Amino acid sequence: MAKGDDIEERLINFAVDIVKLCNDLPNSRAGNHIAGQLLRSGTSPAANYGEARGAESTKDFIHKLRITLKELNESRNWLKILTRSNILSDDRLRAGNKEVDELCRIINASIRTMRSKL
């Protein structure tokens, strides 16, 4: 499996975990709002990364990676809001918080590496 395949697989798994987490949120005003926002930001990085892998140039690749990172950062913020609001247990959110931090570091490192090649 190529490195990019591994990262894409992790992003897909993250998206699946986000879908499941959003389904577990309460049917309340706050739960529905957060679910909608987190569902959008948490599922889009996998698709954006897939597009980046098919980029037409290095600049296009970096641009698409930056979109991926932007969505991961938004997801991280929504997960922090969930953690601090105690809507779900810390145990339920711990793995997602850890994974989004790792994915942000990986994508950010990829952006830095590609920028150095310009």
FIVEXMI-808186 format. One record per residue (C-alpha): residue number from 1; residue in three letters; x, y, z. Coordinates in nm, 4 decimals. Layout:
N
     k     r         c1         c2         c3
   NUM   Ala          X          Y          Z
...
end
This chain:
118
     k     r         c1         c2         c3
     1   Met     0.0000     0.0000     0.0000
     2   Ala     0.1397     0.3391    -0.0999
     3   Lys     0.1763     0.6112     0.1647
     4   Gly    -0.1014     0.8154     0.0043
     5   Asp    -0.3309     0.5123     0.0143
     6   Asp    -0.2679     0.4761     0.3869
     7   Ile    -0.3486     0.8422     0.4543
     8   Glu    -0.6594     0.8271     0.2371
     9   Glu    -0.7735     0.5134     0.4237
    10   Arg    -0.7248     0.6898     0.7574
    11   Leu    -0.9257     0.9870     0.6329
    12   Ile    -1.2056     0.7553     0.5188
    13   Asn    -1.2040     0.5779     0.8555
    14   Phe    -1.2133     0.9165     1.0289
    15   Ala    -1.5149     1.0143     0.8166
    16   Val    -1.6939     0.6905     0.9094
    17   Asp    -1.6234     0.7530     1.2777
    18   Ile    -1.7609     1.1069     1.2431
    19   Val    -2.0791     0.9740     1.0785
    20   Lys    -2.1289     0.7313     1.3671
    21   Leu    -2.0514     0.9978     1.6266
    22   Cys    -2.2991     1.2406     1.4700
    23   Asn    -2.5666     0.9716     1.4768
    24   Asp    -2.5052     0.9363     1.8512
    25   Leu    -2.5604     1.3051     1.9238
    26   Pro    -2.8872     1.3911     2.0974
    27   Asn    -3.1814     1.5134     1.8938
    28   Ser    -3.1634     1.8616     2.0477
    29   Arg    -3.1029     2.2056     1.9074
    30   Ala    -2.7332     2.1913     2.0016
    31   Gly    -2.6912     1.8271     1.9029
    32   Asn    -2.8452     1.8815     1.5601
    33   His    -2.6427     2.1960     1.4937
    34   Ile    -2.3129     2.0370     1.5902
    35   Ala    -2.3990     1.7172     1.4028
    36   Gly    -2.4634     1.9118     1.0815
    37   Gln    -2.1435     2.1133     1.1065
    38   Leu    -1.9248     1.8209     1.2126
    39   Leu    -2.0742     1.5902     0.9516
    40   Arg    -1.9786     1.8330     0.6738
    41   Ser    -1.6297     1.9149     0.8008
    42   Gly    -1.5487     1.5621     0.9160
    43   Thr    -1.6425     1.3792     0.5986
    44   Ser    -1.4986     1.6193     0.3420
    45   Pro    -1.1235     1.5692     0.4127
    46   Ala    -1.1275     1.2191     0.2619
    47   Ala    -1.2851     1.3445    -0.0601
    48   Asn    -1.0577     1.6499    -0.0751
    49   Tyr    -0.7500     1.4354    -0.0213
    50   Gly    -0.8637     1.2052    -0.2998
    51   Glu    -0.8905     1.5094    -0.5273
    52   Ala    -0.5443     1.6262    -0.4191
    53   Arg    -0.3966     1.2939    -0.5239
    54   Gly    -0.5300     1.3596    -0.8730
    55   Ala    -0.4077     1.7194    -0.8840
    56   Glu    -0.2866     1.8638    -1.2126
    57   Ser     0.0177     2.0384    -1.0653
    58   Thr     0.2152     2.0765    -0.7450
    59   Lys     0.0397     2.4079    -0.6739
    60   Asp    -0.2995     2.2421    -0.7285
    61   Phe    -0.1945     1.9567    -0.4983
    62   Ile    -0.0927     2.2007    -0.2233
    63   His    -0.4165     2.3969    -0.2655
    64   Lys    -0.6280     2.0836    -0.2247
    65   Leu    -0.4219     1.9689     0.0737
    66   Arg    -0.4790     2.3083     0.2358
    67   Ile    -0.8553     2.2603     0.1924
    68   Thr    -0.8202     1.9165     0.3497
    69   Leu    -0.6315     2.0696     0.6440
    70   Lys    -0.8867     2.3486     0.6793
    71   Glu    -1.1702     2.0966     0.7114
    72   Leu    -0.9721     1.8853     0.9587
    73   Asn    -0.9063     2.1957     1.1717
    74   Glu    -1.2770     2.2772     1.1693
    75   Ser    -1.3566     1.9208     1.2731
    76   Arg    -1.1023     1.9464     1.5535
    77   Asn    -1.2779     2.2577     1.6831
    78   Trp    -1.6212     2.0913     1.6748
    79   Leu    -1.4801     1.7898     1.8601
    80   Lys    -1.3326     2.0239     2.1239
    81   Ile    -1.6720     2.1934     2.1613
    82   Leu    -1.8344     1.8514     2.2072
    83   Thr    -1.5707     1.7514     2.4614
    84   Arg    -1.6094     2.0688     2.6668
    85   Ser    -1.9899     2.0686     2.6506
    86   Asn    -2.0130     1.7121     2.7886
    87   Ile    -2.2801     1.6178     2.5323
    88   Leu    -2.0991     1.2851     2.4830
    89   Ser    -1.8584     1.1079     2.7161
    90   Asp    -1.4878     1.1829     2.7002
    91   Asp    -1.4308     0.8154     2.6188
    92   Arg    -1.6543     0.8457     2.3128
    93   Leu    -1.4555     1.1475     2.1844
    94   Arg    -1.0982     1.0605     2.2859
    95   Ala    -1.0088     0.8547     1.9777
    96   Gly    -1.1563     1.1130     1.7385
    97   Asn    -0.9645     1.3947     1.9036
    98   Lys    -0.6410     1.1969     1.8853
    99   Glu    -0.6925     1.0972     1.5220
   100   Val    -0.7816     1.4464     1.4006
   101   Asp    -0.4676     1.5844     1.5692
   102   Glu    -0.2516     1.3212     1.3982
   103   Leu    -0.4170     1.3762     1.0599
   104   Cys    -0.3642     1.7532     1.0885
   105   Arg     0.0058     1.6978     1.1583
   106   Ile     0.0410     1.4566     0.8645
   107   Ile    -0.1349     1.6863     0.6151
   108   Asn     0.0515     1.9921     0.7424
   109   Ala     0.3847     1.8093     0.7020
   110   Ser     0.2848     1.7106     0.3475
   111   Ile     0.2062     2.0733     0.2650
   112   Arg     0.5450     2.1870     0.4005
   113   Thr     0.7251     1.9154     0.2056
   114   Met     0.5510     2.0041    -0.1204
   115   Arg     0.6103     2.3778    -0.0702
   116   Ser     0.9825     2.3105    -0.0335
   117   Lys     0.9782     2.1486    -0.3789
   118   Leu     0.8400     2.4579    -0.5533
end
